[in-house]
């Protein structure tokens, strides 16, 4: 038998690819930007008066619920 570092099975060990730091950092930055966009969008939505919401056909109760959501929660579709 020939010498084999992988053991008796003849298969090489599986090594998971490592994400590069730039990819990881890019994902973190994208997530932070999305969270900020959600925060600012909810803040702007909270500024709308009832007349504007009626013109947009959005229920004020749905808006009230949405603006109380934390930034990490994705926004729901208000048209439901």
GIJODA-V568911 format. One record per backbone hydrogen bond with DSSP energy under -1.0 kcal/mol. NH is the residue of the N-H (numbers start at 1). CO is the residue of the C=O. E is the energy in kcal/mol with one decimal. If there is no record, write none. Layout:
nh & co & e
NH & CO & E
NH & CO & E
This chain:
nh & co & e
24 & 20 & -2.3
25 & 21 & -3.0
26 & 22 & -2.2
27 & 23 & -2.1
28 & 24 & -2.0
29 & 25 & -2.6
30 & 26 & -2.4
31 & 27 & -2.1
32 & 28 & -2.5
33 & 29 & -2.5
34 & 30 & -2.2
35 & 31 & -2.5
36 & 32 & -2.2
37 & 33 & -2.5
38 & 34 & -2.5
39 & 35 & -2.3
40 & 36 & -2.7
41 & 37 & -2.5
42 & 38 & -2.5
43 & 39 & -2.0
44 & 40 & -2.4
45 & 41 & -2.3
46 & 42 & -2.0
48 & 45 & -1.2
53 & 49 & -2.2
54 & 50 & -2.5
55 & 51 & -2.4
56 & 52 & -1.7
57 & 54 & -1.4
58 & 53 & -2.8
63 & 59 & -1.9
64 & 60 & -2.6
65 & 61 & -2.0
66 & 62 & -2.5
67 & 63 & -2.7
69 & 66 & -1.6
73 & 70 & -1.7
80 & 77 & -1.3
